[in-house]
Amino acid sequence: MRALVVQRDHVTEPGSVGARLRERGDDLTVITVVSEHRHHAPDVTFDFPDADGWDLIVSLTSVSRCSAPASARRR
């Protein structure tokens, strides 16, 4: 299976999701939206790849940086 992991920045890693995909023998490609040199100024333009050709797309971010309700951020 071809899996694309989109990580927000260089600090975000595929972690246990990536490890499990690798254990299964999946073809894992990881792309980073905000490069390390733009970490403190993450207002970047990013061209996301076309979804065609991927069996799985995983988007990684932190709860504090997404639009989750306040109740979810406290967990």
PDB file of N, CA, C, O and CB in Angstrom:
ATOM      1  N   MET A   1       0.848  -1.169   0.000  1.00  0.00           N
ATOM      2  CA  MET A   1       0.000   0.000   0.000  1.00  0.00           C
ATOM      3  C   MET A   1       0.898   1.237   0.000  1.00  0.00           C
ATOM      4  O   MET A   1       1.921   1.272   0.684  1.00  0.00           O
ATOM      5  CB  MET A   1      -0.967  -0.005   1.223  1.00  0.00           C
ATOM      6  N   ARG A   2       0.508   2.243  -0.767  1.00  0.00           N
ATOM      7  CA  ARG A   2       1.241   3.514  -0.803  1.00  0.00           C
ATOM      8  C   ARG A   2       0.594   4.484   0.174  1.00  0.00           C
ATOM      9  O   ARG A   2      -0.582   4.822   0.039  1.00  0.00           O
ATOM     10  CB  ARG A   2       1.263   4.115  -2.244  1.00  0.00           C
ATOM     11  N   ALA A   3       1.364   4.928   1.152  1.00  0.00           N
ATOM     12  CA  ALA A   3       0.857   5.831   2.182  1.00  0.00           C
ATOM     13  C   ALA A   3       1.633   7.141   2.142  1.00  0.00           C
ATOM     14  O   ALA A   3       2.863   7.151   2.090  1.00  0.00           O
ATOM     15  CB  ALA A   3       0.957   5.181   3.582  1.00  0.00           C
ATOM     16  N   LEU A   4       0.901   8.233   2.166  1.00  0.00           N
ATOM     17  CA  LEU A   4       1.489   9.565   2.226  1.00  0.00           C
ATOM     18  C   LEU A   4       1.210  10.147   3.603  1.00  0.00           C
ATOM     19  O   LEU A   4       0.058  10.228   4.029  1.00  0.00           O
ATOM     20  CB  LEU A   4       0.926  10.489   1.099  1.00  0.00           C
ATOM     21  N   VAL A   5       2.265  10.550   4.293  1.00  0.00           N
ATOM     22  CA  VAL A   5       2.130  11.196   5.600  1.00  0.00           C
ATOM     23  C   VAL A   5       2.530  12.651   5.425  1.00  0.00           C
ATOM     24  O   VAL A   5       3.653  12.955   5.024  1.00  0.00           O
ATOM     25  CB  VAL A   5       3.010  10.486   6.701  1.00  0.00           C
ATOM     26  N   VAL A   6       1.600  13.545   5.729  1.00  0.00           N
ATOM     27  CA  VAL A   6       1.843  14.987   5.633  1.00  0.00           C
ATOM     28  C   VAL A   6       2.052  15.497   7.053  1.00  0.00           C
ATOM     29  O   VAL A   6       1.123  15.518   7.860  1.00  0.00           O
ATOM     30  CB  VAL A   6       0.647  15.742   4.914  1.00  0.00           C
ATOM     31  N   GLN A   7       3.283  15.909   7.348  1.00  0.00           N
ATOM     32  CA  GLN A   7       3.554  16.441   8.686  1.00  0.00           C
ATOM     33  C   GLN A   7       3.639  17.959   8.604  1.00  0.00           C
ATOM     34  O   GLN A   7       4.187  18.515   7.653  1.00  0.00           O
ATOM     35  CB  GLN A   7       4.871  15.843   9.276  1.00  0.00           C
ATOM     36  N   ARG A   8       3.095  18.610   9.604  1.00  0.00           N
ATOM     37  CA  ARG A   8       3.014  20.070   9.612  1.00  0.00           C
ATOM     38  C   ARG A   8       4.393  20.712   9.585  1.00  0.00           C
ATOM     39  O   ARG A   8       4.630  21.653   8.828  1.00  0.00           O
ATOM     40  CB  ARG A   8       2.249  20.547  10.837  1.00  0.00           C
ATOM     41  N   ASP A   9       5.306  20.201  10.414  1.00  0.00           N
ATOM     42  CA  ASP A   9       6.633  20.797  10.502  1.00  0.00           C
ATOM     43  C   ASP A   9       7.670  19.726  10.798  1.00  0.00           C
ATOM     44  O   ASP A   9       7.343  18.546  10.920  1.00  0.00           O
ATOM     45  CB  ASP A   9       6.668  21.890  11.582  1.00  0.00           C
ATOM     46  N   HIS A  10       8.933  20.152  10.912  1.00  0.00           N
ATOM     47  CA  HIS A  10      10.016  19.197  11.116  1.00  0.00           C
ATOM     48  C   HIS A  10       9.970  18.519  12.474  1.00  0.00           C
ATOM     49  O   HIS A  10      10.618  17.490  12.669  1.00  0.00           O
ATOM     50  CB  HIS A  10      11.332  19.883  10.951  1.00  0.00           C
ATOM     51  N   VAL A  11       9.221  19.071  13.412  1.00  0.00           N
ATOM     52  CA  VAL A  11       9.122  18.508  14.754  1.00  0.00           C
ATOM     53  C   VAL A  11       8.077  17.383  14.802  1.00  0.00           C
ATOM     54  O   VAL A  11       8.230  16.416  15.548  1.00  0.00           O
ATOM     55  CB  VAL A  11       8.767  19.612  15.770  1.00  0.00           C
ATOM     56  N   THR A  12       7.032  17.520  14.010  1.00  0.00           N
ATOM     57  CA  THR A  12       5.983  16.511  13.951  1.00  0.00           C
ATOM     58  C   THR A  12       6.522  15.293  13.218  1.00  0.00           C
ATOM     59  O   THR A  12       7.043  15.421  12.110  1.00  0.00           O
ATOM     60  CB  THR A  12       4.708  17.063  13.252  1.00  0.00           C
ATOM     61  N   GLU A  13       6.406  14.125  13.813  1.00  0.00           N
ATOM     62  CA  GLU A  13       6.908  12.914  13.188  1.00  0.00           C
ATOM     63  C   GLU A  13       5.792  11.894  13.050  1.00  0.00           C
ATOM     64  O   GLU A  13       4.805  11.953  13.783  1.00  0.00           O
ATOM     65  CB  GLU A  13       8.070  12.330  13.993  1.00  0.00           C
ATOM     66  N   PRO A  14       5.935  10.956  12.118  1.00  0.00           N
ATOM     67  CA  PRO A  14       4.904   9.936  11.932  1.00  0.00           C
ATOM     68  C   PRO A  14       4.691   9.048  13.159  1.00  0.00           C
ATOM     69  O   PRO A  14       3.635   8.434  13.304  1.00  0.00           O
ATOM     70  CB  PRO A  14       5.259   9.077  10.757  1.00  0.00           C
ATOM     71  N   GLY A  15       5.680   8.980  14.032  1.00  0.00           N
ATOM     72  CA  GLY A  15       5.534   8.258  15.292  1.00  0.00           C
ATOM     73  C   GLY A  15       5.008   6.843  15.145  1.00  0.00           C
ATOM     74  O   GLY A  15       5.448   6.093  14.273  1.00  0.00           O
ATOM     75  N   SER A  16       4.062   6.483  16.003  1.00  0.00           N
ATOM     76  CA  SER A  16       3.544   5.115  16.013  1.00  0.00           C
ATOM     77  C   SER A  16       2.760   4.792  14.739  1.00  0.00           C
ATOM     78  O   SER A  16       2.718   3.637  14.316  1.00  0.00           O
ATOM     79  CB  SER A  16       2.655   4.903  17.235  1.00  0.00           C
ATOM     80  N   VAL A  17       2.147   5.793  14.133  1.00  0.00           N
ATOM     81  CA  VAL A  17       1.428   5.558  12.870  1.00  0.00           C
ATOM     82  C   VAL A  17       2.419   5.144  11.792  1.00  0.00           C
ATOM     83  O   VAL A  17       2.205   4.151  11.096  1.00  0.00           O
ATOM     84  CB  VAL A  17       0.639   6.829  12.427  1.00  0.00           C
ATOM     85  N   GLY A  18       3.494   5.897  11.652  1.00  0.00           N
ATOM     86  CA  GLY A  18       4.513   5.567  10.671  1.00  0.00           C
ATOM     87  C   GLY A  18       5.174   4.237  10.957  1.00  0.00           C
ATOM     88  O   GLY A  18       5.441   3.460  10.040  1.00  0.00           O
ATOM     89  N   ALA A  19       5.442   3.967  12.232  1.00  0.00           N
ATOM     90  CA  ALA A  19       6.070   2.697  12.612  1.00  0.00           C
ATOM     91  C   ALA A  19       5.185   1.518  12.227  1.00  0.00           C
ATOM     92  O   ALA A  19       5.665   0.512  11.705  1.00  0.00           O
ATOM     93  CB  ALA A  19       6.360   2.668  14.122  1.00  0.00           C
ATOM     94  N   ARG A  20       3.908   1.649  12.487  1.00  0.00           N
ATOM     95  CA  ARG A  20       2.978   0.554  12.156  1.00  0.00           C
ATOM     96  C   ARG A  20       2.875   0.355  10.652  1.00  0.00           C
ATOM     97  O   ARG A  20       2.837  -0.781  10.179  1.00  0.00           O
ATOM     98  CB  ARG A  20       1.584   0.835  12.740  1.00  0.00           C
ATOM     99  N   LEU A  21       2.830   1.437   9.903  1.00  0.00           N
ATOM    100  CA  LEU A  21       2.774   1.315   8.449  1.00  0.00           C
ATOM    101  C   LEU A  21       4.025   0.623   7.923  1.00  0.00           C
ATOM    102  O   LEU A  21       3.946  -0.217   7.027  1.00  0.00           O
ATOM    103  CB  LEU A  21       2.615   2.697   7.797  1.00  0.00           C
ATOM    104  N   ARG A  22       5.182   0.980   8.483  1.00  0.00           N
ATOM    105  CA  ARG A  22       6.430   0.333   8.053  1.00  0.00           C
ATOM    106  C   ARG A  22       6.445  -1.139   8.424  1.00  0.00           C
ATOM    107  O   ARG A  22       6.896  -1.977   7.643  1.00  0.00           O
ATOM    108  CB  ARG A  22       7.640   1.034   8.674  1.00  0.00           C
ATOM    109  N   GLU A  23       5.945  -1.460   9.635  1.00  0.00           N
ATOM    110  CA  GLU A  23       5.861  -2.864  10.062  1.00  0.00           C
ATOM    111  C   GLU A  23       5.036  -3.686   9.085  1.00  0.00           C
ATOM    112  O   GLU A  23       5.351  -4.841   8.799  1.00  0.00           O
ATOM    113  CB  GLU A  23       5.255  -2.963  11.467  1.00  0.00           C
ATOM    114  N   ARG A  24       3.984  -3.076   8.583  1.00  0.00           N
ATOM    115  CA  ARG A  24       3.097  -3.773   7.636  1.00  0.00           C
ATOM    116  C   ARG A  24       3.725  -3.900   6.249  1.00  0.00           C
ATOM    117  O   ARG A  24       3.209  -4.609   5.385  1.00  0.00           O
ATOM    118  CB  ARG A  24       1.761  -3.038   7.528  1.00  0.00           C
ATOM    119  N   GLY A  25       4.840  -3.207   6.049  1.00  0.00           N
ATOM    120  CA  GLY A  25       5.506  -3.266   4.757  1.00  0.00           C
ATOM    121  C   GLY A  25       4.978  -2.260   3.749  1.00  0.00           C
ATOM    122  O   GLY A  25       5.225  -2.382   2.549  1.00  0.00           O
ATOM    123  N   ASP A  26       4.249  -1.265   4.242  1.00  0.00           N
ATOM    124  CA  ASP A  26       3.698  -0.246   3.342  1.00  0.00           C
ATOM    125  C   ASP A  26       4.797   0.677   2.839  1.00  0.00           C
ATOM    126  O   ASP A  26       5.802   0.895   3.515  1.00  0.00           O
ATOM    127  CB  ASP A  26       2.605   0.572   4.052  1.00  0.00           C
ATOM    128  N   ASP A  27       4.590   1.213   1.645  1.00  0.00           N
ATOM    129  CA  ASP A  27       5.499   2.179   1.031  1.00  0.00           C
ATOM    130  C   ASP A  27       5.140   3.548   1.595  1.00  0.00           C
ATOM    131  O   ASP A  27       4.134   4.137   1.201  1.00  0.00           O
ATOM    132  CB  ASP A  27       5.401   2.157  -0.549  1.00  0.00           C
ATOM    133  N   LEU A  28       5.956   4.056   2.512  1.00  0.00           N
ATOM    134  CA  LEU A  28       5.656   5.279   3.256  1.00  0.00           C
ATOM    135  C   LEU A  28       6.459   6.454   2.706  1.00  0.00           C
ATOM    136  O   LEU A  28       7.685   6.391   2.611  1.00  0.00           O
ATOM    137  CB  LEU A  28       5.951   5.086   4.754  1.00  0.00           C
ATOM    138  N   THR A  29       5.755   7.524   2.347  1.00  0.00           N
ATOM    139  CA  THR A  29       6.378   8.767   1.916  1.00  0.00           C
ATOM    140  C   THR A  29       5.950   9.855   2.893  1.00  0.00           C
ATOM    141  O   THR A  29       4.759  10.032   3.150  1.00  0.00           O
ATOM    142  CB  THR A  29       5.983   9.132   0.438  1.00  0.00           C
ATOM    143  N   VAL A  30       6.919  10.581   3.435  1.00  0.00           N
ATOM    144  CA  VAL A  30       6.645  11.648   4.406  1.00  0.00           C
ATOM    145  C   VAL A  30       7.024  12.979   3.776  1.00  0.00           C
ATOM    146  O   VAL A  30       8.135  13.134   3.269  1.00  0.00           O
ATOM    147  CB  VAL A  30       7.429  11.420   5.747  1.00  0.00           C
ATOM    148  N   ILE A  31       6.100  13.945   3.805  1.00  0.00           N
ATOM    149  CA  ILE A  31       6.399  15.291   3.332  1.00  0.00           C
ATOM    150  C   ILE A  31       6.149  16.283   4.466  1.00  0.00           C
ATOM    151  O   ILE A  31       5.282  16.067   5.313  1.00  0.00           O
ATOM    152  CB  ILE A  31       5.542  15.648   2.081  1.00  0.00           C
ATOM    153  N   THR A  32       6.906  17.355   4.472  1.00  0.00           N
ATOM    154  CA  THR A  32       6.817  18.371   5.521  1.00  0.00           C
ATOM    155  C   THR A  32       6.314  19.669   4.915  1.00  0.00           C
ATOM    156  O   THR A  32       6.826  20.127   3.893  1.00  0.00           O
ATOM    157  CB  THR A  32       8.191  18.586   6.214  1.00  0.00           C
ATOM    158  N   VAL A  33       5.306  20.261   5.550  1.00  0.00           N
ATOM    159  CA  VAL A  33       4.712  21.500   5.050  1.00  0.00           C
ATOM    160  C   VAL A  33       5.582  22.699   5.417  1.00  0.00           C
ATOM    161  O   VAL A  33       5.915  23.506   4.549  1.00  0.00           O
ATOM    162  CB  VAL A  33       3.290  21.683   5.610  1.00  0.00           C
ATOM    163  N   VAL A  34       5.951  22.824   6.682  1.00  0.00           N
ATOM    164  CA  VAL A  34       6.752  23.961   7.149  1.00  0.00           C
ATOM    165  C   VAL A  34       8.166  23.465   7.438  1.00  0.00           C
ATOM    166  O   VAL A  34       8.375  22.671   8.356  1.00  0.00           O
ATOM    167  CB  VAL A  34       6.116  24.624   8.427  1.00  0.00           C
ATOM    168  N   SER A  35       9.120  23.925   6.667  1.00  0.00           N
ATOM    169  CA  SER A  35      10.503  23.480   6.843  1.00  0.00           C
ATOM    170  C   SER A  35      11.090  24.030   8.145  1.00  0.00           C
ATOM    171  O   SER A  35      10.550  24.956   8.750  1.00  0.00           O
ATOM    172  CB  SER A  35      11.365  23.917   5.644  1.00  0.00           C
ATOM    173  N   GLU A  36      12.201  23.439   8.552  1.00  0.00           N
ATOM    174  CA  GLU A  36      12.829  23.837   9.816  1.00  0.00           C
ATOM    175  C   GLU A  36      13.207  25.317   9.827  1.00  0.00           C
ATOM    176  O   GLU A  36      13.042  25.981  10.851  1.00  0.00           O
ATOM    177  CB  GLU A  36      14.069  22.989  10.074  1.00  0.00           C
ATOM    178  N   HIS A  37      13.707  25.844   8.721  1.00  0.00           N
ATOM    179  CA  HIS A  37      14.128  27.248   8.714  1.00  0.00           C
ATOM    180  C   HIS A  37      12.941  28.222   8.722  1.00  0.00           C
ATOM    181  O   HIS A  37      13.141  29.422   8.912  1.00  0.00           O
ATOM    182  CB  HIS A  37      14.998  27.517   7.496  1.00  0.00           C
ATOM    183  N   ARG A  38      11.716  27.731   8.520  1.00  0.00           N
ATOM    184  CA  ARG A  38      10.515  28.588   8.602  1.00  0.00           C
ATOM    185  C   ARG A  38       9.671  28.287   9.845  1.00  0.00           C
ATOM    186  O   ARG A  38       8.545  28.769   9.965  1.00  0.00           O
ATOM    187  CB  ARG A  38       9.653  28.407   7.345  1.00  0.00           C
ATOM    188  N   HIS A  39      10.214  27.498  10.758  1.00  0.00           N
ATOM    189  CA  HIS A  39       9.463  27.058  11.938  1.00  0.00           C
ATOM    190  C   HIS A  39       8.885  28.228  12.744  1.00  0.00           C
ATOM    191  O   HIS A  39       7.762  28.133  13.238  1.00  0.00           O
ATOM    192  CB  HIS A  39      10.360  26.220  12.833  1.00  0.00           C
ATOM    193  N   HIS A  40       9.614  29.302  12.881  1.00  0.00           N
ATOM    194  CA  HIS A  40       9.140  30.444  13.679  1.00  0.00           C
ATOM    195  C   HIS A  40       8.343  31.452  12.853  1.00  0.00           C
ATOM    196  O   HIS A  40       7.839  32.438  13.389  1.00  0.00           O
ATOM    197  CB  HIS A  40      10.321  31.146  14.326  1.00  0.00           C
ATOM    198  N   ALA A  41       8.233  31.207  11.573  1.00  0.00           N
ATOM    199  CA  ALA A  41       7.417  32.038  10.683  1.00  0.00           C
ATOM    200  C   ALA A  41       6.725  31.099   9.685  1.00  0.00           C
ATOM    201  O   ALA A  41       7.075  31.067   8.506  1.00  0.00           O
ATOM    202  CB  ALA A  41       8.297  33.133   9.935  1.00  0.00           C
ATOM    203  N   PRO A  42       5.737  30.332  10.176  1.00  0.00           N
ATOM    204  CA  PRO A  42       5.154  29.259   9.366  1.00  0.00           C
ATOM    205  C   PRO A  42       4.153  29.694   8.306  1.00  0.00           C
ATOM    206  O   PRO A  42       3.365  28.872   7.839  1.00  0.00           O
ATOM    207  CB  PRO A  42       4.496  28.301  10.252  1.00  0.00           C
ATOM    208  N   ASP A  43       4.161  30.948   7.920  1.00  0.00           N
ATOM    209  CA  ASP A  43       3.232  31.421   6.887  1.00  0.00           C
ATOM    210  C   ASP A  43       3.794  31.083   5.508  1.00  0.00           C
ATOM    211  O   ASP A  43       4.263  31.957   4.778  1.00  0.00           O
ATOM    212  CB  ASP A  43       2.984  32.957   7.019  1.00  0.00           C
ATOM    213  N   VAL A  44       3.737  29.805   5.172  1.00  0.00           N
ATOM    214  CA  VAL A  44       4.327  29.319   3.925  1.00  0.00           C
ATOM    215  C   VAL A  44       3.237  28.942   2.926  1.00  0.00           C
ATOM    216  O   VAL A  44       2.096  28.660   3.292  1.00  0.00           O
ATOM    217  CB  VAL A  44       5.242  28.111   4.194  1.00  0.00           C
ATOM    218  N   THR A  45       3.621  28.947   1.675  1.00  0.00           N
ATOM    219  CA  THR A  45       2.758  28.428   0.621  1.00  0.00           C
ATOM    220  C   THR A  45       3.226  27.004   0.355  1.00  0.00           C
ATOM    221  O   THR A  45       4.426  26.748   0.264  1.00  0.00           O
ATOM    222  CB  THR A  45       2.808  29.324  -0.692  1.00  0.00           C
ATOM    223  N   PHE A  46       2.293  26.090   0.232  1.00  0.00           N
ATOM    224  CA  PHE A  46       2.663  24.694   0.039  1.00  0.00           C
ATOM    225  C   PHE A  46       1.747  24.076  -1.009  1.00  0.00           C
ATOM    226  O   PHE A  46       0.525  24.199  -0.922  1.00  0.00           O
ATOM    227  CB  PHE A  46       2.585  23.905   1.374  1.00  0.00           C
ATOM    228  N   ASP A  47       2.322  23.431  -1.970  1.00  0.00           N
ATOM    229  CA  ASP A  47       1.551  22.729  -2.992  1.00  0.00           C
ATOM    230  C   ASP A  47       1.410  21.275  -2.592  1.00  0.00           C
ATOM    231  O   ASP A  47       2.354  20.492  -2.696  1.00  0.00           O
ATOM    232  CB  ASP A  47       2.217  22.852  -4.384  1.00  0.00           C
ATOM    233  N   PHE A  48       0.222  20.926  -2.135  1.00  0.00           N
ATOM    234  CA  PHE A  48      -0.022  19.553  -1.740  1.00  0.00           C
ATOM    235  C   PHE A  48      -0.058  18.669  -2.978  1.00  0.00           C
ATOM    236  O   PHE A  48      -0.566  19.077  -4.023  1.00  0.00           O
ATOM    237  CB  PHE A  48      -1.335  19.436  -0.942  1.00  0.00           C
ATOM    238  N   PRO A  49       0.478  17.459  -2.863  1.00  0.00           N
ATOM    239  CA  PRO A  49       0.450  16.557  -4.015  1.00  0.00           C
ATOM    240  C   PRO A  49      -0.977  16.091  -4.304  1.00  0.00           C
ATOM    241  O   PRO A  49      -1.843  16.114  -3.430  1.00  0.00           O
ATOM    242  CB  PRO A  49       1.366  15.345  -3.771  1.00  0.00           C
ATOM    243  N   ASP A  50      -1.197  15.679  -5.518  1.00  0.00           N
ATOM    244  CA  ASP A  50      -2.489  15.140  -5.922  1.00  0.00           C
ATOM    245  C   ASP A  50      -2.762  13.870  -5.110  1.00  0.00           C
ATOM    246  O   ASP A  50      -1.846  13.088  -4.854  1.00  0.00           O
ATOM    247  CB  ASP A  50      -2.521  14.844  -7.462  1.00  0.00           C
ATOM    248  N   ALA A  51      -3.989  13.670  -4.716  1.00  0.00           N
ATOM    249  CA  ALA A  51      -4.362  12.503  -3.911  1.00  0.00           C
ATOM    250  C   ALA A  51      -4.402  11.214  -4.731  1.00  0.00           C
ATOM    251  O   ALA A  51      -4.375  10.119  -4.168  1.00  0.00           O
ATOM    252  CB  ALA A  51      -5.715  12.734  -3.264  1.00  0.00           C
ATOM    253  N   ASP A  52      -4.463  11.339  -6.031  1.00  0.00           N
ATOM    254  CA  ASP A  52      -4.483  10.142  -6.873  1.00  0.00           C
ATOM    255  C   ASP A  52      -3.181   9.356  -6.700  1.00  0.00           C
ATOM    256  O   ASP A  52      -2.101   9.936  -6.589  1.00  0.00           O
ATOM    257  CB  ASP A  52      -4.692  10.523  -8.363  1.00  0.00           C
ATOM    258  N   GLY A  53      -3.301   8.063  -6.679  1.00  0.00           N
ATOM    259  CA  GLY A  53      -2.136   7.206  -6.575  1.00  0.00           C
ATOM    260  C   GLY A  53      -1.755   6.825  -5.158  1.00  0.00           C
ATOM    261  O   GLY A  53      -0.881   5.981  -4.960  1.00  0.00           O
ATOM    262  N   TRP A  54      -2.396   7.432  -4.167  1.00  0.00           N
ATOM    263  CA  TRP A  54      -2.127   7.094  -2.771  1.00  0.00           C
ATOM    264  C   TRP A  54      -3.272   6.230  -2.255  1.00  0.00           C
ATOM    265  O   TRP A  54      -4.440   6.506  -2.530  1.00  0.00           O
ATOM    266  CB  TRP A  54      -1.957   8.382  -1.896  1.00  0.00           C
ATOM    267  N   ASP A  55      -2.934   5.190  -1.511  1.00  0.00           N
ATOM    268  CA  ASP A  55      -3.960   4.354  -0.888  1.00  0.00           C
ATOM    269  C   ASP A  55      -4.397   4.927   0.454  1.00  0.00           C
ATOM    270  O   ASP A  55      -5.513   4.683   0.911  1.00  0.00           O
ATOM    271  CB  ASP A  55      -3.444   2.925  -0.704  1.00  0.00           C
ATOM    272  N   LEU A  56      -3.510   5.686   1.075  1.00  0.00           N
ATOM    273  CA  LEU A  56      -3.777   6.257   2.397  1.00  0.00           C
ATOM    274  C   LEU A  56      -3.062   7.591   2.501  1.00  0.00           C
ATOM    275  O   LEU A  56      -1.903   7.709   2.104  1.00  0.00           O
ATOM    276  CB  LEU A  56      -3.323   5.293   3.538  1.00  0.00           C
ATOM    277  N   ILE A  57      -3.749   8.600   3.035  1.00  0.00           N
ATOM    278  CA  ILE A  57      -3.121   9.892   3.315  1.00  0.00           C
ATOM    279  C   ILE A  57      -3.381  10.208   4.783  1.00  0.00           C
ATOM    280  O   ILE A  57      -4.524  10.228   5.239  1.00  0.00           O
ATOM    281  CB  ILE A  57      -3.677  11.036   2.370  1.00  0.00           C
ATOM    282  N   VAL A  58      -2.287  10.456   5.519  1.00  0.00           N
ATOM    283  CA  VAL A  58      -2.370  10.773   6.940  1.00  0.00           C
ATOM    284  C   VAL A  58      -1.871  12.197   7.119  1.00  0.00           C
ATOM    285  O   VAL A  58      -0.767  12.525   6.685  1.00  0.00           O
ATOM    286  CB  VAL A  58      -1.540   9.762   7.811  1.00  0.00           C
ATOM    287  N   SER A  59      -2.669  13.044   7.752  1.00  0.00           N
ATOM    288  CA  SER A  59      -2.282  14.426   8.018  1.00  0.00           C
ATOM    289  C   SER A  59      -1.986  14.573   9.506  1.00  0.00           C
ATOM    290  O   SER A  59      -2.846  14.301  10.344  1.00  0.00           O
ATOM    291  CB  SER A  59      -3.399  15.421   7.569  1.00  0.00           C
ATOM    292  N   LEU A  60      -0.781  14.999   9.832  1.00  0.00           N
ATOM    293  CA  LEU A  60      -0.361  15.140  11.229  1.00  0.00           C
ATOM    294  C   LEU A  60      -0.273  16.606  11.613  1.00  0.00           C
ATOM    295  O   LEU A  60       0.259  17.426  10.864  1.00  0.00           O
ATOM    296  CB  LEU A  60       0.993  14.449  11.463  1.00  0.00           C
ATOM    297  N   THR A  61      -0.794  16.926  12.778  1.00  0.00           N
ATOM    298  CA  THR A  61      -0.686  18.256  13.359  1.00  0.00           C
ATOM    299  C   THR A  61      -0.820  18.100  14.864  1.00  0.00           C
ATOM    300  O   THR A  61      -1.042  16.994  15.356  1.00  0.00           O
ATOM    301  CB  THR A  61      -1.771  19.236  12.781  1.00  0.00           C
ATOM    302  N   SER A  62      -0.691  19.167  15.577  1.00  0.00           N
ATOM    303  CA  SER A  62      -0.909  19.103  17.023  1.00  0.00           C
ATOM    304  C   SER A  62      -2.275  19.696  17.321  1.00  0.00           C
ATOM    305  O   SER A  62      -2.749  20.579  16.607  1.00  0.00           O
ATOM    306  CB  SER A  62       0.216  19.860  17.810  1.00  0.00           C
ATOM    307  N   VAL A  63      -2.893  19.209  18.365  1.00  0.00           N
ATOM    308  CA  VAL A  63      -4.227  19.674  18.720  1.00  0.00           C
ATOM    309  C   VAL A  63      -4.222  21.166  19.002  1.00  0.00           C
ATOM    310  O   VAL A  63      -5.189  21.855  18.679  1.00  0.00           O
ATOM    311  CB  VAL A  63      -4.756  18.911  19.929  1.00  0.00           C
ATOM    312  N   SER A  64      -3.163  21.673  19.593  1.00  0.00           N
ATOM    313  CA  SER A  64      -3.116  23.098  19.935  1.00  0.00           C
ATOM    314  C   SER A  64      -3.064  23.991  18.696  1.00  0.00           C
ATOM    315  O   SER A  64      -3.330  25.189  18.789  1.00  0.00           O
ATOM    316  CB  SER A  64      -1.910  23.380  20.817  1.00  0.00           C
ATOM    317  N   ARG A  65      -2.727  23.426  17.546  1.00  0.00           N
ATOM    318  CA  ARG A  65      -2.622  24.231  16.337  1.00  0.00           C
ATOM    319  C   ARG A  65      -3.768  24.004  15.374  1.00  0.00           C
ATOM    320  O   ARG A  65      -3.778  24.564  14.277  1.00  0.00           O
ATOM    321  CB  ARG A  65      -1.330  23.945  15.647  1.00  0.00           C
ATOM    322  N   CYS A  66      -4.712  23.209  15.759  1.00  0.00           N
ATOM    323  CA  CYS A  66      -5.843  22.982  14.867  1.00  0.00           C
ATOM    324  C   CYS A  66      -7.084  23.642  15.454  1.00  0.00           C
ATOM    325  O   CYS A  66      -7.034  24.215  16.542  1.00  0.00           O
ATOM    326  CB  CYS A  66      -6.081  21.465  14.641  1.00  0.00           C
ATOM    327  N   SER A  67      -8.164  23.562  14.751  1.00  0.00           N
ATOM    328  CA  SER A  67      -9.384  24.239  15.190  1.00  0.00           C
ATOM    329  C   SER A  67     -10.259  23.307  16.032  1.00  0.00           C
ATOM    330  O   SER A  67     -11.480  23.292  15.880  1.00  0.00           O
ATOM    331  CB  SER A  67     -10.175  24.753  13.976  1.00  0.00           C
ATOM    332  N   ALA A  68      -9.642  22.544  16.904  1.00  0.00           N
ATOM    333  CA  ALA A  68     -10.394  21.666  17.789  1.00  0.00           C
ATOM    334  C   ALA A  68     -11.081  22.504  18.859  1.00  0.00           C
ATOM    335  O   ALA A  68     -10.572  23.557  19.241  1.00  0.00           O
ATOM    336  CB  ALA A  68      -9.471  20.600  18.433  1.00  0.00           C
ATOM    337  N   PRO A  69     -12.235  22.047  19.345  1.00  0.00           N
ATOM    338  CA  PRO A  69     -12.899  22.765  20.422  1.00  0.00           C
ATOM    339  C   PRO A  69     -12.016  22.799  21.673  1.00  0.00           C
ATOM    340  O   PRO A  69     -11.161  21.932  21.855  1.00  0.00           O
ATOM    341  CB  PRO A  69     -14.255  22.117  20.740  1.00  0.00           C
ATOM    342  N   ALA A  70     -12.221  23.785  22.518  1.00  0.00           N
ATOM    343  CA  ALA A  70     -11.412  23.941  23.717  1.00  0.00           C
ATOM    344  C   ALA A  70     -11.435  22.690  24.578  1.00  0.00           C
ATOM    345  O   ALA A  70     -10.424  22.349  25.191  1.00  0.00           O
ATOM    346  CB  ALA A  70     -11.892  25.128  24.519  1.00  0.00           C
ATOM    347  N   SER A  71     -12.563  22.001  24.638  1.00  0.00           N
ATOM    348  CA  SER A  71     -12.653  20.790  25.455  1.00  0.00           C
ATOM    349  C   SER A  71     -11.693  19.720  24.978  1.00  0.00           C
ATOM    350  O   SER A  71     -11.156  18.969  25.793  1.00  0.00           O
ATOM    351  CB  SER A  71     -14.069  20.248  25.443  1.00  0.00           C
ATOM    352  N   ALA A  72     -11.464  19.632  23.671  1.00  0.00           N
ATOM    353  CA  ALA A  72     -10.540  18.641  23.120  1.00  0.00           C
ATOM    354  C   ALA A  72      -9.099  19.019  23.410  1.00  0.00           C
ATOM    355  O   ALA A  72      -8.263  18.136  23.603  1.00  0.00           O
ATOM    356  CB  ALA A  72     -10.749  18.492  21.613  1.00  0.00           C
ATOM    357  N   ARG A  73      -8.788  20.306  23.446  1.00  0.00           N
ATOM    358  CA  ARG A  73      -7.411  20.756  23.690  1.00  0.00           C
ATOM    359  C   ARG A  73      -6.976  20.524  25.122  1.00  0.00           C
ATOM    360  O   ARG A  73      -5.777  20.452  25.390  1.00  0.00           O
ATOM    361  CB  ARG A  73      -7.273  22.225  23.354  1.00  0.00           C
ATOM    362  N   ARG A  74      -7.911  20.405  26.050  1.00  0.00           N
ATOM    363  CA  ARG A  74      -7.561  20.220  27.455  1.00  0.00           C
ATOM    364  C   ARG A  74      -7.224  18.783  27.776  1.00  0.00           C
ATOM    365  O   ARG A  74      -6.709  18.516  28.862  1.00  0.00           O
ATOM    366  CB  ARG A  74      -8.687  20.681  28.337  1.00  0.00           C
ATOM    367  N   ARG A  75      -7.482  17.871  26.910  1.00  0.00           N
ATOM    368  CA  ARG A  75      -7.248  16.449  27.215  1.00  0.00           C
ATOM    369  C   ARG A  75      -5.807  16.094  27.210  1.00  0.00           C
ATOM    370  O   ARG A  75      -5.455  14.939  27.449  1.00  0.00           O
ATOM    371  CB  ARG A  75      -7.962  15.576  26.246  1.00  0.00           C
TER     372      ARG A  75
END
